[in-house]
Amino acid sequence: QVQLVESGGGLVQPGGSLRLSCAASGSILVIPTMGWYRQAPGKQRELVATITPGGATNYADSVKGRFTISRGNPKITVYLQMNSLKPEDTAVYYCNLKEGASREFWGQGTQVTVSS
């Protein structure tokens, strides 16, 4: 089993910044693809950003140029630097880990609220 523990959420004013962290532990056999998703009230969960084992990144159009995903050391730690935050970024943010084609795990989520 794999556990993902997120941290770094909170309340921030529009235009502010937050950094989310996700640390994975457990039975991880290869360096996985990791990412962040978010779910706002009344909406479906959506992709925010992902990073592959080789370091390739992918972002939702709504966050390009404002958010940056990166890996830590060891490579089962992932960060999401969020700058120029907007009220529409308010959501529960979930860490995701994909190992191969059949293993996928989710964190418990961390709340990000952007409000004045």
N, CA, C and O atoms as a DFTB+ gen file, in Angstrom:
464 C
 N C O
     1  1       0.842      -1.189       0.000
     2  2       0.000       0.000       0.000
     3  2       0.883       1.247       0.000
     4  3       2.024       1.223       0.461
     5  1       0.324       2.333      -0.530
     6  2       1.034       3.602      -0.629
     7  2       0.226       4.670       0.096
     8  3      -0.999       4.717      -0.023
     9  1       0.902       5.511       0.833
    10  2       0.263       6.626       1.528
    11  2       0.810       7.939       0.984
    12  3       2.009       8.077       0.741
    13  1      -0.090       8.900       0.798
    14  2       0.281      10.239       0.353
    15  2      -0.176      11.228       1.413
    16  3      -1.341      11.228       1.810
    17  1       0.740      12.067       1.869
    18  2       0.409      13.046       2.897
    19  2       0.673      14.437       2.341
    20  3       1.805      14.776       1.996
    21  1      -0.387      15.239       2.257
    22  2      -0.278      16.594       1.724
    23  2      -0.186      17.604       2.861
    24  3      -0.650      17.362       3.975
    25  1       0.421      18.736       2.549
    26  2       0.468      19.841       3.504
    27  2       0.618      21.140       2.734
    28  3       0.952      21.133       1.549
    29  1       0.371      22.258       3.409
    30  2       0.630      23.557       2.820
    31  2      -0.591      24.344       2.419
    32  3      -0.463      25.493       1.996
    33  1      -1.771      23.769       2.536
    34  2      -2.961      24.521       2.185
    35  2      -3.267      25.602       3.207
    36  3      -2.613      25.691       4.246
    37  1      -4.278      26.434       2.900
    38  2      -4.650      27.478       3.831
    39  2      -5.430      28.578       3.166
    40  3      -5.912      28.435       2.043
    41  1      -5.547      29.685       3.879
    42  2      -6.268      30.863       3.394
    43  2      -5.258      31.907       2.926
    44  3      -4.304      32.219       3.639
    45  1      -5.470      32.440       1.734
    46  2      -4.561      33.440       1.190
    47  2      -5.378      34.483       0.439
    48  3      -6.444      34.176      -0.096
    49  1      -4.885      35.704       0.399
    50  2      -5.569      36.765      -0.332
    51  2      -5.315      36.633      -1.829
    52  3      -4.301      36.062      -2.229
    53  1      -6.209      37.146      -2.658
    54  2      -5.957      37.145      -4.104
    55  2      -4.616      37.805      -4.425
    56  3      -4.258      38.840      -3.863
    57  1      -3.894      37.179      -5.339
    58  2      -2.558      37.644      -5.681
    59  2      -1.454      37.033      -4.844
    60  3      -0.273      37.210      -5.146
    61  1      -1.822      36.322      -3.803
    62  2      -0.833      35.719      -2.920
    63  2      -0.307      34.398      -3.432
    64  3      -0.639      33.964      -4.536
    65  1       0.528      33.756      -2.608
    66  2       1.179      32.505      -2.986
    67  2       1.028      31.477      -1.881
    68  3       0.910      31.809      -0.702
    69  1       1.033      30.223      -2.296
    70  2       1.082      29.082      -1.389
    71  2       1.938      28.000      -2.032
    72  3       2.071      27.940      -3.255
    73  1       2.510      27.154      -1.200
    74  2       3.275      26.006      -1.685
    75  2       2.724      24.752      -1.033
    76  3       2.737      24.605       0.189
    77  1       2.241      23.851      -1.877
    78  2       1.744      22.570      -1.402
    79  2       2.853      21.526      -1.493
    80  3       3.676      21.549      -2.408
    81  1       2.857      20.618      -0.530
    82  2       3.812      19.520      -0.521
    83  2       3.070      18.202      -0.414
    84  3       2.006      18.126       0.202
    85  1       3.631      17.171      -1.011
    86  2       3.062      15.823      -0.925
    87  2       4.214      14.841      -0.789
    88  3       5.115      14.797      -1.627
    89  1       4.171      14.059       0.274
    90  2       5.191      13.039       0.497
    91  2       4.555      11.659       0.417
    92  3       3.565      11.378       1.091
    93  1       5.136      10.804      -0.417
    94  2       4.637       9.447      -0.571
    95  2       5.488       8.478       0.237
    96  3       6.691       8.681       0.403
    97  1       4.860       7.438       0.731
    98  2       5.583       6.387       1.439
    99  2       4.875       5.067       1.210
   100  3       3.726       5.033       0.769
   101  1       5.576       3.974       1.516
   102  2       4.981       2.664       1.340
   103  2       5.679       1.881       0.249
   104  3       6.855       2.098      -0.043
   105  1       4.931       0.964      -0.349
   106  2       5.481       0.039      -1.325
   107  2       5.464       0.659      -2.716
   108  3       4.520       0.457      -3.481
   109  1       6.513       1.416      -3.042
   110  2       6.641       2.060      -4.350
   111  2       7.826       1.419      -5.048
   112  3       8.952       1.475      -4.553
   113  1       7.571       0.808      -6.205
   114  2       8.587      -0.014      -6.859
   115  2       9.411       0.771      -7.866
   116  3      10.602       0.504      -8.026
   117  1       8.804       1.732      -8.545
   118  2       9.512       2.539      -9.533
   119  2       9.138       3.995      -9.309
   120  3       8.146       4.293      -8.645
   121  1       9.947       4.915      -9.873
   122  2       9.613       6.329      -9.746
   123  2       8.294       6.580     -10.473
   124  3       8.183       6.299     -11.667
   125  1       7.306       7.099      -9.774
   126  2       5.975       7.232     -10.377
   127  2       5.754       8.590     -11.030
   128  3       6.518       9.529     -10.807
   129  1       4.712       8.683     -11.829
   130  2       4.173       9.982     -12.212
   131  2       3.382      10.518     -11.034
   132  3       2.585       9.798     -10.433
   133  1       3.601      11.769     -10.708
   134  2       2.866      12.374      -9.598
   135  2       2.197      13.650     -10.072
   136  3       2.622      14.260     -11.054
   137  1       1.166      14.041      -9.382
   138  2       0.453      15.223      -9.827
   139  2      -0.465      15.786      -8.767
   140  3      -0.608      15.245      -7.671
   141  1      -1.079      16.890      -9.136
   142  2      -2.051      17.559      -8.288
   143  2      -3.355      17.727      -9.059
   144  3      -3.359      18.098     -10.233
   145  1      -4.446      17.450      -8.383
   146  2      -5.784      17.665      -8.905
   147  2      -6.518      18.527      -7.891
   148  3      -6.092      18.649      -6.743
   149  1      -7.622      19.121      -8.321
   150  2      -8.405      19.917      -7.383
   151  2      -9.896      19.733      -7.648
   152  3     -10.322      19.404      -8.755
   153  1     -10.669      19.958      -6.592
   154  2     -12.118      19.852      -6.704
   155  2     -12.760      20.989      -5.931
   156  3     -12.625      21.094      -4.712
   157  1     -13.455      21.831      -6.664
   158  2     -14.198      22.929      -6.055
   159  2     -15.612      22.454      -5.720
   160  3     -16.083      21.478      -6.305
   161  1     -16.289      23.116      -4.801
   162  2     -17.652      22.699      -4.443
   163  2     -18.570      22.668      -5.657
   164  3     -18.633      23.626      -6.426
   165  1     -19.277      21.560      -5.819
   166  2     -20.218      21.423      -6.910
   167  2     -19.606      21.138      -8.265
   168  3     -20.308      21.093      -9.275
   169  1     -18.287      20.945      -8.289
   170  2     -17.606      20.684      -9.560
   171  2     -16.881      19.350      -9.508
   172  3     -16.638      18.789      -8.440
   173  1     -16.539      18.853     -10.713
   174  2     -15.780      17.609     -10.785
   175  2     -14.310      17.865     -10.478
   176  3     -13.806      18.977     -10.633
   177  1     -13.642      16.812     -10.044
   178  2     -12.203      16.897      -9.820
   179  2     -11.515      17.126     -11.161
   180  3     -11.862      16.495     -12.159
   181  1     -10.531      18.039     -11.178
   182  2      -9.835      18.360     -12.412
   183  2      -8.327      18.343     -12.213
   184  3      -7.815      18.576     -11.118
   185  1      -7.638      18.062     -13.308
   186  2      -6.178      18.050     -13.278
   187  2      -5.656      19.466     -13.108
   188  3      -6.165      20.402     -13.725
   189  1      -4.638      19.620     -12.270
   190  2      -3.931      20.886     -12.125
   191  2      -2.566      20.792     -12.803
   192  3      -2.231      21.609     -13.661
   193  1      -1.783      19.790     -12.409
   194  2      -0.434      19.633     -12.965
   195  2       0.061      18.227     -12.682
   196  3      -0.295      17.619     -11.673
   197  1       0.896      17.715     -13.595
   198  2       1.544      16.425     -13.387
   199  2       3.011      16.525     -13.744
   200  3       3.427      17.423     -14.476
   201  1       3.800      15.579     -13.212
   202  2       5.217      15.492     -13.539
   203  2       5.571      14.020     -13.684
   204  3       5.257      13.207     -12.815
   205  1       6.229      13.686     -14.789
   206  2       6.574      12.297     -15.088
   207  2       7.879      11.906     -14.405
   208  3       8.578      12.763     -13.863
   209  1       8.211      10.611     -14.428
   210  2       9.502      10.206     -13.856
   211  2      10.685      10.929     -14.501
   212  3      11.694      11.178     -13.842
   213  1      10.565      11.265     -15.787
   214  2      11.647      11.963     -16.467
   215  2      11.646      13.465     -16.261
   216  3      12.561      14.152     -16.715
   217  1      10.637      13.983     -15.585
   218  2      10.593      15.405     -15.284
   219  2       9.722      16.231     -16.218
   220  3       9.648      17.451     -16.069
   221  1       9.055      15.585     -17.187
   222  2       8.159      16.328     -18.072
   223  2       6.929      16.772     -17.286
   224  3       6.375      16.019     -16.485
   225  1       6.519      18.007     -17.536
   226  2       5.385      18.562     -16.793
   227  2       4.210      18.867     -17.714
   228  3       4.373      19.088     -18.914
   229  1       3.035      18.873     -17.123
   230  2       1.811      19.189     -17.846
   231  2       0.931      20.006     -16.912
   232  3       0.795      19.679     -15.734
   233  1       0.330      21.077     -17.444
   234  2      -0.485      21.971     -16.627
   235  2      -1.848      22.201     -17.258
   236  3      -1.994      22.185     -18.480
   237  1      -2.826      22.412     -16.418
   238  2      -4.115      22.894     -16.906
   239  2      -3.908      24.302     -17.447
   240  3      -3.090      25.059     -16.925
   241  1      -4.652      24.652     -18.496
   242  2      -4.516      25.986     -19.084
   243  2      -4.759      27.081     -18.063
   244  3      -4.139      28.143     -18.123
   245  1      -5.658      26.823     -17.129
   246  2      -6.047      27.851     -16.162
   247  2      -4.937      28.212     -15.176
   248  3      -5.012      29.247     -14.514
   249  1      -3.912      27.369     -15.074
   250  2      -2.842      27.633     -14.101
   251  2      -1.485      27.857     -14.750
   252  3      -0.514      28.166     -14.059
   253  1      -1.405      27.706     -16.067
   254  2      -0.115      27.892     -16.750
   255  2       0.425      29.288     -16.498
   256  3      -0.297      30.280     -16.587
   257  1       1.719      29.342     -16.180
   258  2       2.358      30.620     -15.917
   259  2       2.218      31.088     -14.479
   260  3       2.878      32.043     -14.070
   261  1       1.363      30.423     -13.708
   262  2       1.175      30.808     -12.304
   263  2       1.608      29.708     -11.336
   264  3       2.124      29.997     -10.256
   265  1       1.402      28.464     -11.716
   266  2       1.726      27.318     -10.858
   267  2       2.937      26.586     -11.418
   268  3       3.144      26.542     -12.631
   269  1       3.739      26.010     -10.518
   270  2       4.893      25.212     -10.922
   271  2       4.928      23.943     -10.091
   272  3       4.908      23.987      -8.861
   273  1       4.982      22.798     -10.789
   274  2       5.113      21.512     -10.113
   275  2       6.570      21.080     -10.172
   276  3       7.245      21.290     -11.179
   277  1       7.054      20.476      -9.093
   278  2       8.439      20.014      -9.059
   279  2       8.546      18.822      -8.130
   280  3       7.683      18.583      -7.284
   281  1       9.641      18.070      -8.313
   282  2       9.908      16.935      -7.430
   283  2      10.950      17.312      -6.398
   284  3      11.791      18.183      -6.617
   285  1      10.870      16.636      -5.275
   286  2      11.895      16.802      -4.263
   287  2      12.863      15.634      -4.300
   288  3      12.945      14.904      -5.288
   289  1      13.584      15.472      -3.222
   290  2      14.522      14.360      -3.079
   291  2      14.199      13.676      -1.766
   292  3      14.433      14.293      -0.727
   293  1      13.688      12.470      -1.720
   294  2      13.603      11.545      -2.848
   295  2      12.501      11.911      -3.836
   296  3      11.675      12.783      -3.566
   297  1      12.498      11.242      -4.973
   298  2      11.603      11.616      -6.047
   299  2      10.181      11.152      -5.849
   300  3       9.396      11.115      -6.797
   301  1       9.841      10.795      -4.613
   302  2       8.448      10.509      -4.299
   303  2       7.870      11.630      -3.446
   304  3       6.894      11.440      -2.721
   305  1       8.481      12.779      -3.546
   306  2       7.970      14.006      -2.947
   307  2       7.705      14.984      -4.078
   308  3       8.532      15.152      -4.975
   309  1       6.541      15.631      -4.030
   310  2       6.199      16.560      -5.092
   311  2       5.667      17.842      -4.468
   312  3       5.026      17.823      -3.417
   313  1       5.946      18.959      -5.141
   314  2       5.530      20.256      -4.662
   315  2       4.691      20.956      -5.722
   316  3       4.807      20.665      -6.912
   317  1       3.854      21.873      -5.283
   318  2       3.106      22.731      -6.195
   319  2       3.238      24.158      -5.678
   320  3       2.633      24.528      -4.672
   321  1       4.037      24.951      -6.383
   322  2       4.167      26.364      -6.052
   323  2       3.071      27.118      -6.777
   324  3       2.990      27.076      -8.005
   325  1       2.235      27.803      -6.028
   326  2       1.087      28.506      -6.598
   327  2       1.257      29.997      -6.359
   328  3       1.257      30.457      -5.217
   329  1       1.403      30.747      -7.441
   330  2       1.555      32.201      -7.371
   331  2       0.364      32.882      -8.021
   332  3      -0.401      32.253      -8.751
   333  1       0.214      34.165      -7.753
   334  2      -0.868      34.963      -8.345
   335  2      -2.214      34.271      -8.195
   336  3      -2.982      34.163      -9.151
   337  1      -2.485      33.814      -6.999
   338  2      -3.702      33.039      -6.762
   339  2      -4.948      33.877      -6.964
   340  3      -4.977      35.071      -6.664
   341  1      -5.987      33.216      -7.483
   342  2      -7.267      33.857      -7.779
   343  2      -8.368      33.178      -6.961
   344  3      -8.211      32.028      -6.549
   345  1      -9.461      33.866      -6.728
   346  2     -10.569      33.221      -6.001
   347  2     -11.028      31.919      -6.659
   348  3     -11.445      30.988      -5.970
   349  1     -10.952      31.854      -7.976
   350  2     -11.376      30.627      -8.656
   351  2     -10.415      29.461      -8.457
   352  3     -10.712      28.345      -8.881
   353  1      -9.276      29.695      -7.823
   354  2      -8.373      28.596      -7.464
   355  2      -8.807      27.910      -6.165
   356  3      -8.234      26.892      -5.777
   357  1      -9.794      28.455      -5.512
   358  2     -10.289      27.869      -4.268
   359  2     -10.828      26.465      -4.520
   360  3     -11.698      26.266      -5.368
   361  1     -10.306      25.499      -3.778
   362  2     -10.686      24.100      -3.969
   363  2      -9.957      23.244      -2.946
   364  3      -9.070      23.720      -2.237
   365  1     -10.341      21.977      -2.881
   366  2      -9.540      20.987      -2.182
   367  2      -8.545      20.418      -3.197
   368  3      -8.928      19.953      -4.270
   369  1      -7.289      20.463      -2.840
   370  2      -6.223      19.992      -3.725
   371  2      -5.773      18.607      -3.276
   372  3      -5.493      18.375      -2.100
   373  1      -5.712      17.691      -4.247
   374  2      -5.371      16.297      -3.971
   375  2      -4.076      15.917      -4.678
   376  3      -3.876      16.230      -5.851
   377  1      -3.219      15.251      -3.958
   378  2      -2.004      14.677      -4.537
   379  2      -2.350      13.321      -5.156
   380  3      -3.147      12.559      -4.608
   381  1      -1.742      13.038      -6.302
   382  2      -1.999      11.796      -7.019
   383  2      -0.683      11.137      -7.396
   384  3       0.282      11.808      -7.761
   385  1      -0.660       9.804      -7.301
   386  2       0.519       9.031      -7.689
   387  2       0.080       7.908      -8.605
   388  3      -0.825       7.142      -8.272
   389  1       0.717       7.811      -9.753
   390  2       0.458       6.719     -10.692
   391  2       1.761       5.942     -10.901
   392  3       2.780       6.502     -11.304
   393  1       1.700       4.634     -10.615
   394  2       2.864       3.774     -10.793
   395  2       2.501       2.733     -11.837
   396  3       1.730       1.812     -11.568
   397  1       3.054       2.883     -13.014
   398  2       2.696       1.964     -14.080
   399  2       1.277       2.210     -14.550
   400  3       0.737       3.306     -14.400
   401  1       0.679       1.168     -15.122
   402  2      -0.646       1.301     -15.715
   403  2      -1.774       0.952     -14.753
   404  3      -2.939       1.238     -15.031
   405  1      -1.439       0.340     -13.632
   406  2      -2.520      -0.207     -12.817
   407  2      -2.540       0.246     -11.368
   408  3      -3.470      -0.097     -10.638
   409  1      -1.571       0.986     -10.941
   410  2      -1.528       1.407      -9.541
   411  2      -1.693       2.916      -9.466
   412  3      -0.917       3.668     -10.055
   413  1      -2.714       3.351      -8.734
   414  2      -2.989       4.763      -8.578
   415  2      -3.455       5.026      -7.152
   416  3      -4.263       4.278      -6.600
   417  1      -2.933       6.102      -6.565
   418  2      -3.255       6.423      -5.180
   419  2      -3.537       7.923      -5.050
   420  3      -3.050       8.742      -5.829
   421  1      -4.342       8.247      -4.037
   422  2      -4.722       9.633      -3.788
   423  2      -4.431      10.010      -2.338
   424  3      -4.520       9.182      -1.432
   425  1      -4.085      11.274      -2.145
   426  2      -3.980      11.806      -0.803
   427  2      -5.346      12.183      -0.265
   428  3      -6.360      12.040      -0.949
   429  1      -5.362      12.666       0.972
   430  2      -6.620      12.972       1.625
   431  2      -7.144      14.358       1.253
   432  3      -8.302      14.677       1.525
   433  1      -6.304      15.175       0.638
   434  2      -6.711      16.501       0.207
   435  2      -6.339      17.576       1.199
   436  3      -6.303      17.347       2.408
   437  1      -6.061      18.767       0.664
   438  2      -5.768      19.929       1.500
   439  2      -6.530      21.126       0.937
   440  3      -6.534      21.353      -0.273
   441  1      -7.169      21.882       1.810
   442  2      -8.018      22.988       1.382
   443  2      -7.185      24.220       1.059
   444  3      -6.318      24.622       1.835
   445  1      -7.459      24.811      -0.095
   446  2      -6.880      26.103      -0.475
   447  2      -8.044      27.071      -0.675
   448  3      -8.945      26.820      -1.475
   449  1      -8.011      28.163       0.055
   450  2      -9.050      29.176      -0.050
   451  2      -8.414      30.516      -0.386
   452  3      -7.541      31.003       0.333
   453  1      -8.865      31.105      -1.493
   454  2      -8.342      32.398      -1.933
   455  2      -9.460      33.419      -1.769
   456  3     -10.451      33.392      -2.498
   457  1      -9.293      34.309      -0.813
   458  2     -10.352      35.252      -0.494
   459  2      -9.775      36.455       0.227
   460  3      -8.799      36.347       0.970
   461  1     -10.399      37.604      -0.006
   462  2      -9.991      38.806       0.712
   463  2     -10.845      38.983       1.966
   464  3     -10.656      39.944       2.712
